[in-house]
Amino acid sequence: MKQKAILQIVACLVSLALFSCRSTKIVRATFPSDTTARNRDSMSREKEAELAKSILQKINSNRIPFKTFSAELKMDYEDDKGKKMNNLGVNIRMQYDSIIWIRIGGPLNVEGARVLITKDSIKIVNRLEGTVTLRNVNEGQELLKLKMDLKTLQDLILGNAVFLSDSISNIVTTQSVISFASQQEGLISLFNIFADDYVVQQCKIADKDSTAPNSRVVELTYGDHRLVDGRKISYQRKIYVEEKNVVKVALNFRKMVFNEEESYPFPIPSRYTKQ
């Protein structure tokens, strides 16, 4: 397992981050708030502001709280250069606002890599190549090309809404889906949420300046929502990342456990080469 592939996998898992044991075709989402002006002209600013406030409150009420979290899942990975890795076994463990621990296994569950992310560091042990990558948080953000804090990464893994600000506009409502845009500094996020329960269905995060060098588009699709501890959580995720290259990842969560004691073993063999 090449170091570059590991980094792309980790970036998708924590950017977010599903299907069984076969390769999955990942289809990009559409966002009415980005493709049509329907319902905008007829809605006053006051009405849209009131609706935006209600949408934000209802989405936030669906947030999944946790002290600790662990999950087992299967992953398919594909990039635009023809690289494919199917049926990878992934284990994730997290402690709230403290630790993200990831183990990636290949065929026969042979461990390929282990990742440990904290508030101030990112560590990656590549067991197939005998290397270890150690970075502080600033270097790690550049390494993974993700400018976000640990809590946001944890929210991505859980399926909580991220990059959602108080600035909501371009609201489009249908019987089944509500679509809207959310503005942040340098970014715009587009959301599709289910109209009946305000659970996130799809999210697209992009640089406002799409012509800027190394501009990135990340699309997340959530499916197979199940009740866990009274909250709906997605067991199926599709992730599409487009920057210089295109990376597609499909995740199928098999097991999730909340608020049980977890360990985060991270041995680093002395013979490994540091990078």
N, C-alpha and C positions, 0 to 999 in steps of 0.2 A: 504494500500500500504506500504510494508515493506521498511525500510530505505535502505537496501542493494539493493533492486530492483530499487529504485529511483536513487541511485548513478550509477548503471549500465546503466539506461536509459539516464541519463545526460551525462555519459561518451560516449555513442554512439552518442547522439545528437551533442555533441561538438567535436566529433572525426570524428571527421568526424568528418550524418546524409541525400515501398510506393505504397501502393495499397489501394483499397477502404476499405470497412468495413468488410472484411473477412480475415482470417488467410492466410499468404502467405508463400509458400515454397521458401526459399532463396538458390539459387544455386551459388556455388563459381565460380569465374572467372578463366580463363586461360590466361597466359601471354607468347606469343611466345618468348620474349626476355629471358625468364627463362627456356624454355623447348626445344629450338632448336637453332642450330648454323647457320641456313639458312641465307644466304646473308652476313655473317660476314667475312668469309675468303676472299671473292672476293672484299671487300671494303678496300681501303687503309686507313691508319690513317688520312691522310690529307683530304680525301673525307668524312670520318666519322666525323671529327672535324668540317668541313664546314656544313655538314648536321645537326649535333648536335646544332650548333649555330643558324641555321635557324629554327629548331624545337622549341628551347627555345624562340626565338623572337616571333614566331607566337602564341605559347601558352600564353605568357605574354600579347600579344595584345588582348586576349580574357578575360582578367581579368575584373571582375565586380566591378566598383567603387561605393561607396555609402557614404552618410553622416549619414542617418538613414535607418533602414530596419525593416519591420515587416512581419510576415507570420503566416498563419493558416494552420495546417496540421493534418492528421490522422496518427496514428502510431500503428503498430503491433510489439510485443516484444515476444521473445522466448529464453529460455536458455536450456542447455543440461541436466538440472535436471527436466525438464517437466513443468517449470513455463511458462505460456503464459498469455499475456494481449493484447487483440485485440481491435481495434477501439478506442484507447485513443486519446483524443483531445489535441493538443499541440499548444500553442501560443508562438511565439518568437518575441522579439523586441531587436534591437541593435542600439547603437550609435557608430560610427566609433572610434576604438581604445580607447573605454571608458567603455561601458556597454554591457553585454548580460543578458537579462531578459527572463525567461522561465516559462510558466505556464502549468502544466500537469493536465488534467481532465479525470475522469473516466466515467462510464455510466451516462447518463443524464447530462453530462458536470459538474458533481460535482467535485470541485477542490480537487485534491489529494496532490499536491505539488507545490511550487513556488521556483524558483532558481534565484539568482542574482550573477553574476560574474563580477568583476571589475579587474583592473590591480593588486590590492593588496589583494583581498579577494574573498571568495566564501561563500555564505549564502544559506541554504536550509531550507525552512519551510515545514514540513510534517503535513498537516492539518488533516489527518486521524489518526495519532498517537499522535498529540499534541506535537511535538518536533521541535526544531530548531537547526541546525548545523551551527556553525560559524567557519571559518578557514581563516588564512592568506594565501597568494598565494602559499607559499612553502608547507604548510600543505595541501592546496587544491589540488595541483598537485599530492601529494602522495595519497590523498583521492580518486581522480579520476583516478590515475595511468596514468596521461597524462603530459608529460614533454614538455609543449609548452606555448607560451605567448598568451595574449588575442587576438592579431591581427591574429595569426594563427588559433585560434578557430573560429574567425569570418569568415575567409576565408573558413574553412571547412563547416560552415553552409551555406555560399553563394554558394559553389560549385567551388570556385577557386582552382587551383592546389596548393597543399601544399607539403612540403618535396621534393621540386624540386630544385636541385642545378645546378651549371654550369657544373658539372661533369656528362655528358651523354654518355652512351656507350651501347654496345650490341643492336644496332639499327636493327630492323627487319621491313621491309616494305612490305605491301601487297596492293592490289588495294583499300581496304576499311579501313584498320587499320595500324597505325604505332605503334610499340611496342619498348620500350627502358628501360634501367635501369638508375637510378640516385643515386649517392653515397653521403652520408653525414657521419659525425662522428658517428660511432656506428650503423648506419641504412643503409638499402638499400630500395629504392622505385622502383617499377615496374609500368610502365604506358602503357595503351592502349589508343591511341587517334584516333579520326576519321581523315582519310587521306585527306578529302576534306576541312575541316574547322579547324582542329587542336583543337577541343573541346575534353576535357577529357571524355573518356568513362568508364574507370576502373582504379583503383589505388590500389596497394598492398604495405603496409609499414611493414617492419619486421626488427628485430634485425639482424645484420650481424652474430652474434654468436647465432645460433638457439638452441644451447645446453645449453646456459646460464640459470640460475634459473630465473623463471618468465619471460622468453622471450615472446614477444607478436607479433602476426600477426593481422593486421587490413586490411580488404579489403573493398573498396568502389566501388559501381557500380552506374552509373548515367544514367538516361533515361528520355524520354519525354521532350526533350529540346524545349523551347519556347523562342521567342524574347520578351525581357522586356527591355524597354529603349535602344533599339539598341544592346543589348547583349543577347547571348544565355545562358539560365539558366535552369538547370535540375529541373523538378517538381517531379521526381521519384528518390528515393535513396534506395539502399540496403546496409546494413552495416553488416559485419561479423567480430567479434572480438574473437580471440582465445588466451587465456593465460592459467591460470589453468583451467578455464572453457570456454565454448563456449557461446557466446551471438549473437543472430541474430535480426536485427531490419529492418523493412520495413517502409518507410515514403512516404506519398502522400501529397504533397503540394497542397492546395486548392486555396490559395490567397497569393500574394506577393505585397508589397507596398514599394516603395523607396522614401526617401528624403521628408517625411512628418513629422510634429512634433509628437513626441511620448512621452508617460509618462511611468514611471517604478515604479509603486506602490509596496511597499514591507512592509506591516505592520507586526509586530511581536507581537502577543498577549503576555501579561505579564505572563499569566498562563502556557505558554508552557515550557516544560523542555528543558534546553540547553544541548547539547551533544558536 
